[in-house]
Amino acid sequence: MAIRDVTLAGLSRETLLDFYFKMWLIRRFEEKAAEGYTLGKIGGFLHLYIGQEAVATGLISQLRNDDVVISSYREHGHALVKGVDPNKVMAELHGKATGVSKGKGGSMHIYSAEHNLLGGYAIVAAQLPIACGYGLAANHQHLDYVTMCFFGDGAVDEGAFHESLNLAELWSLPVIFVCENNLYSMGNSLEKAWSVNSLEPRAAAYGMAYEKVDGMEIINVHEAGQRAIERARAGKPTLLEVITYRFRGHSMADPGAYRPKEEVERWRSQRDPILLLAAKLREQGIATEQELQQLEDRASGIAEAASQFADASPFPTMDDLVADVMIDPTGAIAWRHQH
């Protein structure tokens, strides 16, 4: 097949192949994480991003390094697309000293100041007011970075969601609120939780720009993100409701028995975001089957190397438990520790 250096929805071949690779990197990384959890190498909770890869990839790929990303506890994919070293992310999941947070954050609290990835937050909706704080800081410092805040559909029923949207619109904050609506708040379907079928009325209540996006089509996600970023740099917030679907349970501890098997299989077979992009790349003559396989293999290799790095890394020492917790110029904390 002859390869054409054409654009698809204004995106170059290089960009499209990069999207394909990044989605496979997230998928393979999460599969290795699931394997580590099953083997008892990863403790606590583990919330996988499998099925939602197009959301992080389509949105974060077009951010600058100084743009801020803040998320919930399903944040591994966000970290990888923001540029955090996969080895350090996997080591963090394993609780190792070489992790991005030196093993203290674990799966639910991935953080990298270097990449302006300002954490996964385990308290539902806790990240939304913090995103407003970063937006307010940008305005006061006359900087043009934007803050992209990710959260699940369960967070929109928290008071912090409403307070944050109100303040963001009232103060013209450069914040993009991204609801990754995977149709289930833990084990509760939205049909049982929401009296309306979209977030549009909630955005309208605060006069905020709103878009509903097919989160399994990465080009749609990218285009909506582009518009939201342009608005944010102009000082106007946006609420993006991105309809997606997780192929695994809410966490590794969740067998997902509340979802019909036929529903899960339908999404997997017909709406997998990676397969949908692959089909477009083949149909448009943008990539050969061999190229696509090479990108998938490359992603698999990086995920495997990250798993091996985490396995070989040391656990934090006892002294590490009290290191970097807080700065105490008086020495009082050190005195209590010693005595």
C-alpha positions as CSV (number, residue, x, y, z in Angstrom):
1,M,0.0,0.0,0.0
2,A,1.3,3.4,-0.9
3,I,1.6,5.7,2.1
4,R,0.3,9.2,1.7
5,D,1.6,12.1,3.8
6,V,-1.9,13.6,4.0
7,T,-3.7,15.2,6.8
8,L,-6.8,13.9,8.5
9,A,-9.0,16.6,10.1
10,G,-6.0,18.9,9.8
11,L,-3.7,16.6,11.7
12,S,-0.4,15.5,10.1
13,R,0.5,11.8,9.6
14,E,3.2,12.3,12.3
15,T,0.7,13.5,14.8
16,L,-1.8,10.7,14.0
17,L,0.8,8.0,14.4
18,D,1.9,9.7,17.7
19,F,-1.7,9.5,18.9
20,Y,-1.8,5.8,18.0
21,F,1.4,5.1,19.8
22,K,0.4,7.0,23.0
23,M,-2.9,5.1,23.2
24,W,-1.1,1.8,22.9
25,L,1.4,2.9,25.5
26,I,-1.4,3.6,28.0
27,R,-3.1,0.3,27.2
28,R,0.0,-1.8,27.5
29,F,1.2,0.1,30.6
30,E,-2.2,-0.5,32.3
31,E,-2.2,-4.1,31.4
32,K,1.2,-4.6,33.0
33,A,0.0,-2.7,36.1
34,A,-3.0,-5.1,36.3
35,E,-0.5,-8.0,36.1
36,G,1.6,-6.5,38.9
37,Y,-1.5,-6.0,41.1
38,T,-2.6,-9.6,40.5
39,L,0.8,-10.9,41.5
40,G,0.7,-8.8,44.7
41,K,3.4,-6.4,43.7
42,I,1.1,-3.4,43.7
43,G,-1.0,-2.7,46.9
44,G,-3.9,-0.6,47.8
45,F,-6.3,0.4,45.0
46,L,-5.6,0.4,41.3
47,H,-7.9,2.2,38.9
48,L,-7.1,1.4,35.3
49,Y,-7.6,3.7,32.2
50,I,-8.2,0.9,29.7
51,G,-10.8,2.1,27.2
52,Q,-10.4,5.8,28.0
53,E,-7.1,6.3,26.2
54,A,-8.4,8.7,23.6
55,V,-9.4,11.2,26.2
56,A,-6.0,11.9,27.7
57,T,-4.2,11.5,24.4
58,G,-6.4,13.8,22.4
59,L,-6.5,16.5,25.0
60,I,-3.1,16.6,26.8
61,S,-1.0,16.0,23.6
62,Q,-1.7,19.6,22.5
63,L,-0.9,21.2,25.9
64,R,2.4,23.1,26.5
65,N,4.8,21.9,29.2
66,D,3.8,24.9,31.4
67,D,0.1,24.0,31.1
68,V,-1.2,22.3,34.3
69,V,-2.9,19.0,34.4
70,I,-4.7,17.9,37.6
71,S,-6.7,14.8,37.9
72,S,-8.5,12.2,40.0
73,Y,-7.1,8.8,41.0
74,R,-7.5,7.3,37.4
75,E,-4.5,9.3,36.3
76,H,-1.8,7.0,35.0
77,G,-2.7,7.7,31.4
78,H,-2.6,11.5,32.0
79,A,0.9,11.2,33.5
80,L,2.2,9.2,30.5
81,V,0.8,11.7,27.9
82,K,2.1,14.6,29.9
83,G,5.6,13.2,29.5
84,V,6.3,11.6,32.8
85,D,8.8,8.7,32.6
86,P,6.9,5.4,32.4
87,N,9.6,3.7,34.6
88,K,9.0,6.2,37.3
89,V,5.2,5.9,37.1
90,M,5.3,2.1,37.3
91,A,7.8,2.3,40.2
92,E,5.4,4.6,42.0
93,L,2.6,2.1,41.5
94,H,4.9,-0.6,43.1
95,G,5.7,1.7,46.0
96,K,9.4,1.9,45.1
97,A,11.9,4.6,46.0
98,T,12.5,5.3,42.3
99,G,8.9,6.2,41.8
100,V,7.9,9.7,40.7
101,S,6.8,10.4,44.3
102,K,9.5,8.1,45.8
103,G,6.9,5.5,46.5
104,K,4.8,7.6,48.9
105,G,2.0,8.4,46.5
106,G,1.2,5.1,44.9
107,S,-1.4,4.6,42.2
108,M,-3.8,7.3,43.3
109,H,-1.4,10.2,43.8
110,I,0.9,10.5,40.7
111,Y,2.6,13.9,40.8
112,S,5.4,15.6,38.8
113,A,6.2,19.3,39.3
114,E,8.6,19.0,36.4
115,H,5.8,18.2,34.0
116,N,3.1,20.4,35.8
117,L,1.2,17.2,36.5
118,L,-0.2,18.3,39.9
119,G,-1.4,15.1,41.2
120,G,-4.2,12.6,41.3
121,Y,-6.7,13.3,44.1
122,A,-8.5,10.4,45.8
123,I,-11.1,12.7,47.4
124,V,-13.9,12.9,44.8
125,A,-14.0,16.4,43.2
126,A,-11.2,17.7,45.5
127,Q,-9.1,18.7,42.4
128,L,-11.7,21.1,41.0
129,P,-11.2,23.9,43.5
130,I,-7.5,23.5,43.3
131,A,-7.7,23.9,39.5
132,C,-9.5,27.2,40.1
133,G,-6.6,28.2,42.4
134,Y,-4.2,27.6,39.6
135,G,-6.4,29.5,37.2
136,L,-6.6,32.4,39.6
137,A,-2.8,32.3,40.0
138,A,-2.3,32.5,36.2
139,N,-4.5,35.6,36.1
140,H,-2.8,37.4,38.9
141,Q,0.7,36.6,37.5
142,H,-0.4,37.6,34.0
143,L,0.6,34.2,32.6
144,D,-1.1,32.4,29.8
145,Y,-0.9,28.8,30.9
146,V,-4.1,26.9,31.1
147,T,-5.2,24.3,33.7
148,M,-6.9,21.2,32.5
149,C,-8.8,19.4,35.3
150,F,-10.0,15.8,34.8
151,F,-12.7,14.1,36.9
152,G,-15.2,11.4,36.6
153,D,-19.0,11.6,36.3
154,G,-19.4,10.8,40.0
155,A,-17.7,14.1,40.9
156,V,-20.4,16.3,39.4
157,D,-22.8,15.6,42.3
158,E,-20.4,17.1,44.8
159,G,-20.7,20.6,45.9
160,A,-17.1,21.4,44.9
161,F,-18.1,20.9,41.2
162,H,-20.8,23.6,41.4
163,E,-18.7,26.0,43.5
164,S,-15.7,25.6,41.1
165,L,-17.7,26.1,37.9
166,N,-19.3,29.2,39.4
167,L,-16.0,30.7,40.5
168,A,-14.3,29.9,37.2
169,E,-17.0,31.7,35.2
170,L,-17.4,34.5,37.6
171,W,-13.6,35.2,37.7
172,S,-12.9,34.3,34.0
173,L,-10.4,31.6,35.0
174,P,-8.3,29.8,32.3
175,V,-9.6,26.4,33.4
176,I,-10.8,23.5,31.2
177,F,-13.1,21.1,33.2
178,V,-13.0,17.7,31.6
179,C,-15.6,15.2,32.8
180,E,-14.6,11.8,31.7
181,N,-18.1,10.4,31.7
182,N,-17.7,6.6,31.6
183,L,-21.4,6.1,32.4
184,Y,-20.8,4.5,35.8
185,S,-20.1,6.3,39.1
186,M,-18.3,3.3,40.6
187,G,-21.0,0.7,40.3
188,N,-24.0,3.0,39.8
189,S,-25.2,3.8,36.3
190,L,-26.0,7.4,35.4
191,E,-29.5,6.4,34.6
192,K,-30.0,5.8,38.3
193,A,-28.0,8.9,39.4
194,W,-28.8,11.8,37.1
195,S,-32.3,13.2,36.3
196,V,-30.9,14.6,33.0
197,N,-28.8,12.9,30.4
198,S,-26.0,15.5,30.0
199,L,-24.1,18.2,31.9
200,E,-25.3,20.9,29.6
201,P,-27.9,22.3,32.1
202,R,-25.3,22.4,34.8
203,A,-22.9,24.4,32.6
204,A,-25.7,26.7,31.5
205,A,-26.5,27.4,35.1
206,Y,-23.2,29.2,35.3
207,G,-23.1,30.6,31.8
208,M,-20.2,28.4,30.9
209,A,-19.2,27.2,27.5
210,Y,-20.0,23.5,27.1
211,E,-19.3,20.7,24.6
212,K,-20.3,17.1,24.6
213,V,-17.7,14.9,22.9
214,D,-17.5,11.3,21.7
215,G,-14.5,10.2,23.8
216,M,-13.8,7.1,21.7
217,E,-13.0,9.1,18.6
218,I,-9.7,10.7,19.3
219,I,-10.0,13.3,16.4
220,N,-13.3,14.6,17.9
221,V,-11.6,14.8,21.3
222,H,-8.6,16.7,19.9
223,E,-10.8,19.2,18.1
224,A,-13.0,19.9,21.1
225,G,-9.8,20.3,23.2
226,Q,-8.3,22.7,20.7
227,R,-11.4,24.9,21.0
228,A,-11.4,24.8,24.8
229,I,-7.7,25.6,25.0
230,E,-8.2,28.7,22.7
231,R,-11.0,29.8,25.0
232,A,-8.9,29.3,28.1
233,R,-6.0,31.3,26.8
234,A,-8.5,34.1,26.1
235,G,-9.7,33.9,29.8
236,K,-12.9,31.8,29.4
237,P,-13.4,28.4,31.1
238,T,-15.1,25.4,29.4
239,L,-16.8,22.3,30.6
240,L,-16.1,19.3,28.3
241,E,-18.3,16.2,28.8
242,V,-16.4,13.4,27.2
243,I,-18.4,10.2,26.8
244,T,-16.1,7.2,27.2
245,Y,-16.2,3.7,28.7
246,R,-13.8,1.8,30.9
247,F,-13.3,-1.8,29.8
248,R,-12.4,-2.9,33.3
249,G,-14.1,-2.5,36.7
250,H,-14.0,0.7,38.7
251,S,-10.8,-0.6,40.2
252,M,-9.0,-3.9,40.3
253,A,-11.0,-4.9,43.3
254,D,-14.2,-4.5,41.3
255,P,-15.4,-7.5,39.2
256,G,-17.9,-5.2,37.4
257,A,-20.8,-7.6,37.8
258,Y,-23.3,-4.7,37.7
259,R,-22.7,-4.2,33.9
260,P,-24.2,-6.6,31.4
261,K,-21.5,-8.6,29.7
262,E,-23.1,-7.9,26.3
263,E,-22.7,-4.1,27.0
264,V,-19.0,-4.4,27.8
265,E,-18.3,-6.6,24.8
266,R,-20.2,-4.2,22.5
267,W,-18.0,-1.3,23.6
268,R,-14.8,-3.4,23.3
269,S,-15.6,-4.8,19.9
270,Q,-17.2,-1.8,18.3
271,R,-15.9,1.3,20.1
272,D,-12.3,0.6,21.1
273,P,-10.6,4.0,20.5
274,I,-7.4,2.4,19.4
275,L,-9.1,0.1,16.8
276,L,-11.2,3.0,15.6
277,L,-8.1,5.1,14.9
278,A,-6.3,2.2,13.3
279,A,-9.2,1.7,10.9
280,K,-9.1,5.4,9.8
281,L,-5.3,5.2,9.3
282,R,-5.6,2.2,7.1
283,E,-8.6,3.5,5.1
284,Q,-6.9,6.8,4.4
285,G,-3.6,5.1,3.4
286,I,-1.8,7.0,6.2
287,A,-0.1,3.9,7.7
288,T,0.6,0.3,6.8
289,E,-0.3,-2.7,8.9
290,Q,3.4,-3.2,9.6
291,E,3.8,0.4,10.8
292,L,0.9,0.1,13.1
293,Q,2.2,-3.2,14.5
294,Q,5.7,-1.6,15.1
295,L,4.1,1.2,17.1
296,E,2.1,-1.3,19.2
297,D,5.3,-3.4,19.7
298,R,7.2,-0.3,20.8
299,A,4.6,0.5,23.3
300,S,4.6,-3.0,24.6
301,G,8.4,-2.9,25.0
302,I,8.3,0.3,27.0
303,A,5.6,-1.1,29.3
304,E,7.5,-4.3,29.9
305,A,10.7,-2.3,30.6
306,A,8.8,-0.2,33.1
307,S,7.6,-3.3,34.9
308,Q,11.1,-4.7,35.0
309,F,12.5,-1.4,36.3
310,A,9.9,-1.3,39.1
311,D,10.6,-4.9,40.0
312,A,14.3,-4.2,40.3
313,S,13.9,-1.0,42.2
314,P,14.4,-0.8,46.0
315,F,11.6,0.0,48.5
316,P,11.9,3.2,50.5
317,T,13.9,2.9,53.7
318,M,12.5,3.7,57.2
319,D,14.2,7.1,57.1
320,D,12.4,7.8,53.8
321,L,9.1,7.8,55.7
322,V,9.9,11.1,57.4
323,A,11.8,12.7,54.6
324,D,10.2,15.4,52.5
325,V,7.1,15.4,54.6
326,M,7.4,19.0,55.6
327,I,9.9,21.7,56.3
328,D,10.3,22.6,60.0
329,P,12.9,25.4,60.5
330,T,12.4,25.2,64.3
331,G,13.6,21.6,64.6
332,A,10.7,20.7,66.8
333,I,9.5,17.8,64.7
334,A,13.0,16.4,64.5
335,W,13.3,16.7,68.3
336,R,10.1,14.8,68.8
337,H,11.2,12.1,66.3
338,Q,14.5,11.7,68.1
339,H,12.9,11.5,71.5
